[in-house]
Amino acid sequence: MVGSVDLPAAEAWIREHVQPTGAIETAHDRPWATVLRVPVAEGVVWFKACAPVQTFEPRLTTELFARWPELVTDVIAHDVERAWMLLADAGDPLGELGNPLEAWYTALPRYAGLQRGEVPYAQDHLAHGVPDLRVSNLPARFDELLGRELPLQDAEIERLRRFAPRFAALCDELAACGIPETIQHDDLHQWNLFAGGGDVRILDWGDASIAHPFASLIVTFTSLEEVNALSSGDPVFARLRDVYLEPWGGGLAEVFTLAMRLGAFAHAIAHLRQRDFLPGWALADFDAAFAKRLRRAIAQTED
């Protein structure tokens, strides 16, 4: 066994779909998923077993690949009941290539096109377990957040409590803007965008939700600040915003700003699901990162 994965059963299933040319090895084993590297004659394919916290991912990835094969990694096979999938190799993650901005200028409008195209399937995704972070639900989820034990100081928690009425009002304002809610990756950074064969592909949809689409760039922009050492006011962010918004139509810069403001809270709220699932030994590391997400949200409480 690796994690909760029965390796002999997994290998037998893998061999039903591809012929390995060497030893199948564990690439990583984490509380939320186990990934195996499978050498094949053409190179390598990847087996992923999702933990209960993200059992929706194989079906979601397969659905997205069927409709967006130029942007989502090839799904060779999947098993919904066991939450397994077998993926073709997508190339190199941008994190290994220095996180080049050019790849983001290419990927973001394509990703926006995917989001727009998935609007009619949002209810279907919800029915198959994709988490619900629609704007109308965020005030209740904000209250849920406040009811949890958080890795914050008392003054920070009180600041969140005082902001709750304003948060609800801003959610109403964003909902009134009329942008349809759809799939939102919520982990769109340099290790989940891959370049290979002259194209880009998005992987790892296990943090996805049905939510306001524009909040997708919370993680993207944060990673560019941290990895590429860009200041928050760098004009790159406005250019990336504009290429992302182009498929959505004109005049949306202010809506984007509001969505990003509220998205900082939604991103923190989303991580309650992962936190509830984690074993005790993993909580300390998780809470260190969780506290950073929460403080990014707290910074948005100032008008």
FENTADA-V445131 format. One record per residue. N is the residue number from 1. RES is the residue in one letter. SS is DSSP state (@ for helix, = for strand, . for the rest). Layout:
# FENTADA-V445131
N;RES;SS
N;RES;SS
This chain:
# FENTADA-V445131
1;M;.
2;V;=
3;G;.
4;S;.
5;V;=
6;D;.
7;L;@
8;P;@
9;A;@
10;A;@
11;E;@
12;A;@
13;W;@
14;I;@
15;R;@
16;E;.
17;H;.
18;V;.
19;Q;.
20;P;.
21;T;.
22;G;.
23;A;.
24;I;.
25;E;=
26;T;=
27;A;=
28;H;=
29;D;=
30;R;=
31;P;.
32;W;.
33;A;=
34;T;=
35;V;=
36;L;=
37;R;=
38;V;=
39;P;=
40;V;=
41;A;.
42;E;.
43;G;=
44;V;=
45;V;=
46;W;=
47;F;=
48;K;=
49;A;=
50;C;=
51;A;.
52;P;@
53;V;@
54;Q;@
55;T;.
56;F;.
57;E;@
58;P;@
59;R;@
60;L;@
61;T;@
62;T;@
63;E;@
64;L;@
65;F;@
66;A;@
67;R;@
68;W;.
69;P;.
70;E;.
71;L;.
72;V;=
73;T;.
74;D;.
75;V;=
76;I;=
77;A;=
78;H;=
79;D;=
80;V;.
81;E;.
82;R;.
83;A;.
84;W;=
85;M;=
86;L;=
87;L;=
88;A;=
89;D;.
90;A;.
91;G;.
92;D;=
93;P;=
94;L;@
95;G;@
96;E;@
97;L;.
98;G;.
99;N;.
100;P;.
101;L;@
102;E;@
103;A;@
104;W;@
105;Y;@
106;T;@
107;A;@
108;L;@
109;P;@
110;R;@
111;Y;@
112;A;@
113;G;@
114;L;@
115;Q;@
116;R;@
117;G;@
118;E;@
119;V;@
120;P;@
121;Y;@
122;A;@
123;Q;@
124;D;@
125;H;@
126;L;@
127;A;@
128;H;.
129;G;.
130;V;.
131;P;=
132;D;=
133;L;=
134;R;.
135;V;@
136;S;@
137;N;@
138;L;@
139;P;@
140;A;@
141;R;@
142;F;@
143;D;@
144;E;@
145;L;@
146;L;@
147;G;.
148;R;.
149;E;.
150;L;.
151;P;.
152;L;.
153;Q;.
154;D;@
155;A;@
156;E;@
157;I;@
158;E;@
159;R;@
160;L;@
161;R;@
162;R;@
163;F;@
164;A;@
165;P;@
166;R;@
167;F;@
168;A;@
169;A;@
170;L;@
171;C;@
172;D;@
173;E;@
174;L;@
175;A;@
176;A;.
177;C;.
178;G;.
179;I;.
180;P;.
181;E;.
182;T;=
183;I;=
184;Q;=
185;H;.
186;D;.
187;D;.
188;L;.
189;H;.
190;Q;.
191;W;.
192;N;.
193;L;=
194;F;=
195;A;=
196;G;=
197;G;.
198;G;.
199;D;=
200;V;=
201;R;=
202;I;=
203;L;.
204;D;.
205;W;.
206;G;.
207;D;.
208;A;.
209;S;=
210;I;=
211;A;=
212;H;.
213;P;@
214;F;@
215;A;@
216;S;@
217;L;@
218;I;@
219;V;@
220;T;@
221;F;@
222;T;@
223;S;@
224;L;@
225;E;@
226;E;@
227;V;@
228;N;.
229;A;.
230;L;.
231;S;.
232;S;.
233;G;.
234;D;.
235;P;@
236;V;@
237;F;@
238;A;@
239;R;@
240;L;@
241;R;@
242;D;@
243;V;@
244;Y;@
245;L;@
246;E;@
247;P;@
248;W;@
249;G;.
250;G;.
251;G;.
252;L;.
253;A;@
254;E;@
255;V;@
256;F;@
257;T;@
258;L;@
259;A;@
260;M;@
261;R;@
262;L;@
263;G;@
264;A;@
265;F;@
266;A;@
267;H;@
268;A;@
269;I;@
270;A;@
271;H;@
272;L;@
273;R;@
274;Q;@
275;R;@
276;D;@
277;F;@
278;L;.
279;P;.
280;G;@
281;W;@
282;A;@
283;L;@
284;A;@
285;D;@
286;F;@
287;D;@
288;A;@
289;A;@
290;F;@
291;A;@
292;K;@
293;R;@
294;L;@
295;R;@
296;R;@
297;A;@
298;I;@
299;A;@
300;Q;@
301;T;@
302;E;.
303;D;.
